């Protein structure tokens, strides 16, 4: 498979979960977001969050009423994926800077189940990897858990 800077790789689960002895967990990441604090930061003009959400994420949040908890859990997913990726690079320098966040997208299926779609350089760096994510929010908190695994 040829991957370019414009490539998009959608990480999707197989029809049935298949565990093989060749698959290996490369990294695990978790992120907890305090929703009221995140909501305040979202409202600051020129905040770092202005360009990190994709059009698809903006649309998905709008369809859910635009509540801050939906923004917060998507931010937590981005952070959790970056942390899982970072864990896989233990002892090595980071590959990218903050531009990474705009290249990690949370998508949902018709039933609201989340997946991660990777874009650009992130898709290039993580080609051949699987990313699984679990999201939740309750009260003032949103949390995301991500697992980065080898695809084979």
N, C-alpha and C positions, 0 to 999 in steps of 0.2 A: 504494500500500500504506500503510495506517495503522499506525504503530508507537507503542505506548504503553509506559509504564514496566514493565509486566508482560509485554511481548512477548518472545518467544524466536525468535531467528533461527538456524537451523542452516545452517552454511556447508558446502556439499557440492560436490564436483567434478562437472561434467557427465559424461555417459556417455562422451564422447570429448573430450579436451582440444582446445579450439577457441581459436586465437589470432587476434585481430582487431586491426586497426590502431587501434581506439578504446580498447582496454584499455591501462591504464597503471599501472605500479608506483608506489604512493604511499609505501611505506616498507618497510624490511627490518629485522628484528630477530633477534638470536641471543643465547642465554644458555647458559652452562656452569655446572653445579652439581657441587660436590665432594660425592659421596654420603655418606661418613661424617660430614662436618660437618653436612650437612642432616639426617641421621638423629638426630644429637645435638640439634639445634634442635627437631625434631619432638617429642622426648620431654620438652622443658621445659614444665612446666605453665604455661598461659596464654600460650604463644608466639604470635606473629603468624600462625602457620600453622593454628591451631585451626579457624577458620571459613572458610578460603579454598577448601577442596575441597568440591565438590558431592556430594550423595548418589550420583550416578552415578559420579563419580570414585572415591569410597570403595568402592563396590561392585566396580568394575573392578579396583582394586588388590587388594581382598580375594580376588577370583577368581584373581588371579595370584600368590597366596601372601603378599601384604602386604609384600613386600620393599621396603626403602627406595629402591632404584633406580627403582621404579615411581612412588613419590611424587615423587622428585627430578625425573624427566623431565617429570612433569605441572606441577611448579612452573616448570621451565625453559620450558615451552610458554607458560604465563601471562606470564612475564617477556618472552619473545621477542615475543609479540603486543603487549604494552604498548610495547615498544621500537619495533616497526614502526609502531604508531599514533603514538607520540611523534615519530618521524622524519617522519611525514606532516604534523606540526604545526610543523615547524621555524620558529623565530622567533615562535611563539605560546605562550601559557601552557598548562600542562596542563589538561585538561578535568575530570579526576576525581582523587581521591586513592587511598589504598590499598584502598578498597572495590571498586575495579575488579577485583581478583584473584578475588574470589568470583563474579564475573559472567562469567568466561571459563572454559569447561569443555572439557576434552579428552575426546572420545568415540572409540570404536573400532568398526569394523564387525566382522562375523563372522570376518574373517581377521586382525584386529588392526591394520588400517590406521587411523592417527589422522586426525581432523578436529577442528575447533574449533566449538563451539556457543557463541553469544553470548547473554547474558541482559540484561534490564532496560535501564538507561541505556547500557550498552556497545552493546547491539543497536540502540538508537536512534541513537547517534552514528555507528555504522559501517554503518547501513542503506545499501544500494547498493554495499557493498564486498565483495570476496572475500578470505578469509583462507586461505592454504595453510600447512601446517605439516609439518615433518619432524622426527622424534624419534629419538634413539639413546642407548644407554648401553653402556659398556664399562668393566669394572673399577671404579675409584672415581669415574668421571665420567658425567654425563648431560648431553646437549646437545639444544637445540631451536633450530630455524631457522624463522622465520615471514616470510611475504611478504603485505603488504597491497596489494591492487590495486583499481582501479575496476572495477565490474561491467560497465560498457559500453565 
